[in-house]
Amino acid sequence: MAANSTSDWSNWREQEFPWDTLYANLSKEQTEEFRRFVKQNRLELELEKRKDDFHGRMRLQIEAFEEAERHQWLDTVYSFGYALWSKGIDEIRRTTVPAYTFLKFRKLPVEIQLRIWSLAASVHEPQFHTIGSISNDETQGFLPDSYPYCIKSSSGIDCREITWPVQRPPVPSILHVCQQSRGEGLKTYTRLAVKYHSCSQPGCELYFNVLYDIFYIGNEPWEGFKILVDILIKFNTTRPLQTKLRTGMDQLRNLRNILVDLNIFGAVPVATWSKFPKLETLSIVFYPHKEIQDAEPNGYFNRRLAFTRPQNGRHEKRASWVVRMAKSALEAVKKNTTPDWKLPTIEAVLRSDVIRYGDHYGSDSEEDDELSEDGSTGDDDEIVEVDDSTWYQQAAARMTHEVPKEELST
């Protein structure tokens, strides 16, 4: 059989070898010869040469593009500079299109000016922050086992993973422009204490976007978070708080978006969340484990926190149950004690951390290896009903929302 010419194989993806179409297999010697030809280094070397030639042509095109852009930039800037020199500032501002500056801002209605400043204060993407616990607060010094709540400051923002430089990060620029901009900026930014950073000496505070940023209270029992303790003391006892404690607590009460572990939400009185008057979203965090633990594993430095909204399977059922229970409890508080309080949006999210193993990351899901999210064993067409009754029993048992009075008087 005559060998096909190269042109016959131009559309090789749609071609078949002749021994496939004619059912005439190659002999053993022919098969070895074919393999020997395919494995030869020449084919690989030719492929690498074509790749190098292609990359070389691309580099030349990129360099030509960058050079043309540089000339375009120089022409534009030179033309502007020459016009500025020859016509003066007023004329160049009047004639340059599109305008590069706006001089009539103060002539706008005050409402529009304030709206512009408000938008300027919210140009950054929302950030995630963790509220530090008492047990990890190095600035508090030694704490006895009972650690009475006489610590000098309220909770602070845990900054161990924030990649700021050694010096303190700058104050948001909108707070420096004018009185109007500062007023609008302070509706977005609030000074909060920080912990675990080179600049976080006792009393160190930084500005945080409390309007859009998300703040997480978790990993430990509720009594480990000074903000919760301070709120319970202030609103449930006659015990006075120190001025600095009260100031720090009031700053944190401006938070609008809070993530809180299910254990903590279930332990503290539901009315605690009504003491955050600006709270817009309360997200309750549960874990992908078969059973609920008293304190979830911390291991801060070897994990990357991650939260997801379950869409199906048993986690979606858990989320629906948590939302239903939380809404019922919060609505009762609003009806019975704080009718003027605006209920926040209630969500339930699954914590699905990513664990660092050396230079690599892996899932922190303690899911049953034998069962997937929807109850499947992984085998085709085999679905197993997951018994999640233990989790629901434990979750219901934790929804006491009660703190013993002796703990508040400690």
C-alpha positions, 0 to 999 in steps of 0.5 A: 500500500502506498504511503499517504502524502503529507497533504493527505494528513493535513486534517489529521485530527479527522483521519484514521490510520489505514490499518484501523480503517482496513482492519489490517494490523501492523506486523510486530516488526512494523509496530516496533519500527513505528514506535522507534520513529515516534520516540526519536529525539528529533521530533521533540527537538523540532517541537521545541524549536517551533516553540522557541521560534513562536515565543521569539516572534511573540517577544518581538511583537510585545516589544514593538507594541510597548515601544509604540505605546511609549511613543504614544505616551510621550507624544500625548504628554509632550503635547500637553506640556507644550500647550500648558507652556504656551496657553497657561493653566486656565486655557488648558483646563478649559480646552482639554478633552476629556477633562482631567480635573474638576473645579466646580465640585463646591458648586454642586448641591451639598447632597451630591457632594456628600454622596461623592465623598461617601462613594469615595470612602467605599472604593476598596473591596470588603476585607475579612478580620478576626477578633482576637481572644483573651487567651491569645492576647499577649498585651494583657500579661499573665492571666490566672486560671479564673482570669477575672474580667478586669483587663484594661481594654476590650477585644482587638482585631487579630492582625497576625496575617495582615501583610502590613509593613513594619510601620503603621498603615496610613490613615484613609486619605478621605479623612484628611481632605476636608471636614465634609469628607472626614464626616462621611469617612467616619461613617465608614471607618472606625478606630479599633484596637489591634493585636499581634502586629509590630505596631500593636503596642498597648493602646494601638488603634487603626481605622477599619471599614466597619460598613463593609468589612466582615469580622469573625468571632470564633475558634474558642468558647464565648468567654474568651472574647472580651467584647461579649463579656463586656456587653453582658456585664454592661447590660445585665449587671450593675457592675461599672466598666472602666472608661477605656473598656466602655470606649473599646466596646462601643467602637466594636458595637459599630460592626455591621457584618459579623461571623460567629461560631455556632457554639458561641451564638448558642451560648450567649443570650440572644439579646447580646446581638441586639446590642450591636445597633448597626448590625446588618448581617449575622452569619452563624458558622458551623463545621463539616464534622459529624459531631459538634466540639466544645472548642474547634481546633485553632492552629492559626498559623497553619490554616487559611480560613474559608467559609461557604454557603452550602447549596445542597446535601446535609450541610444545606439542611444544617444551614436551614435548621440553624437559620430557622432557630436563630431567626426564631430566637432573634424575633422573640428578642425583638418582640419582647424586649427591643421592638425598635431593633432592626433584625439583621439578615441571618445566614448560616455558613460552612467553615471549610478551612485550607490547611498548610502542609509545608509549602502546600495547602489541603482541605480541612474537611473532616467529612466522612471519607466514605460519603460525599456531600449528597450522601453518595458513596462515590459508586455509580447510582448508589446513594446512602441516607446519612444519619445526622441526628447526633449533630442536630441533638448536639446543636439543639443542646447548645442553643441554651442562650444562657450564661450562669449569673455566677459567671457574670459576677466573677 
